[in-house]
Amino acid sequence: MRRVLWGLIRSEGAYTLFGGHTLQSVTTGKMRRDLKPTLWRTCRVLANAKRLRLLRRSPQTVAELAAGVNLPVPVASQYLRLLQARGLIQSERLGRRVFYWDHPDPSVSHAASLLTAMKSTLAPGQRSLDDALFVLTAFTHPRRLQMIRALGVRGLCAENLRRVTGIPAQALRRHLVKLRRRGMLTVKGGRIRRSRRPPGTLARALMREACRFQR
């Protein structure tokens, strides 16, 4: 956890820095209870290059983060609120300054696995930012999550998938193409199945969450 870099010691709901200063949590208990983001909305927030870069540059203040990714401070602040509402970052106040860093909110079931997968995917020498964005767009629509769950373990033909989900045929074809291009589906002998091992750490994490997330 990045707070270790600051020499933090957890103490009675705050954090004590070496030197006696405290770093008090900005996130209130009420805000934490209200965090109920859907997986597809989380993917939609993450499928943005600037927001992913904000995740990679913490812990910093809003002004420092904005400068690092070449964004106006108000825009960076809005992006940080979106990421925090999805349980992907935490914020702490030190005096007048608020610091942000990537750390999953335990109340958001998919936050920890997605953050871990993204860190691995975006590590030096791994996949590029564009590759991560491409994978994330697999589940930026609720219908694609619905389709993955409907397929189950054995899969379905396209007509049965349409009947089970109620998705119009033209829209179903469009979503199938997107999922197949991202390695989330296989089609063989007219039967559509979930990919047993989607390509890459991030794709596999998304598939696990898609199969169990019921929103």
Secondary structure, 3 states (H helix, E strand, C coil): CHHHHHCEEEECCEEEECCCCEEEECCCHHHHHCCCCCHHHHHHHHCCHHHHHHHCCCCEEHHHHHHHCCCCHHHHHHHHHHHHHCCCEEEEEECCEEEEEECCCCCCCCHHHHHHHHHHHCCCCCCCHHHHHHHHHHHCCHHHHHHHHHHCCCCEEHHHHHHHHCCCHHHHHHHHHHHHHCCCEEEECCEEEECCCCCCHHHHHHHHHHHHCCC
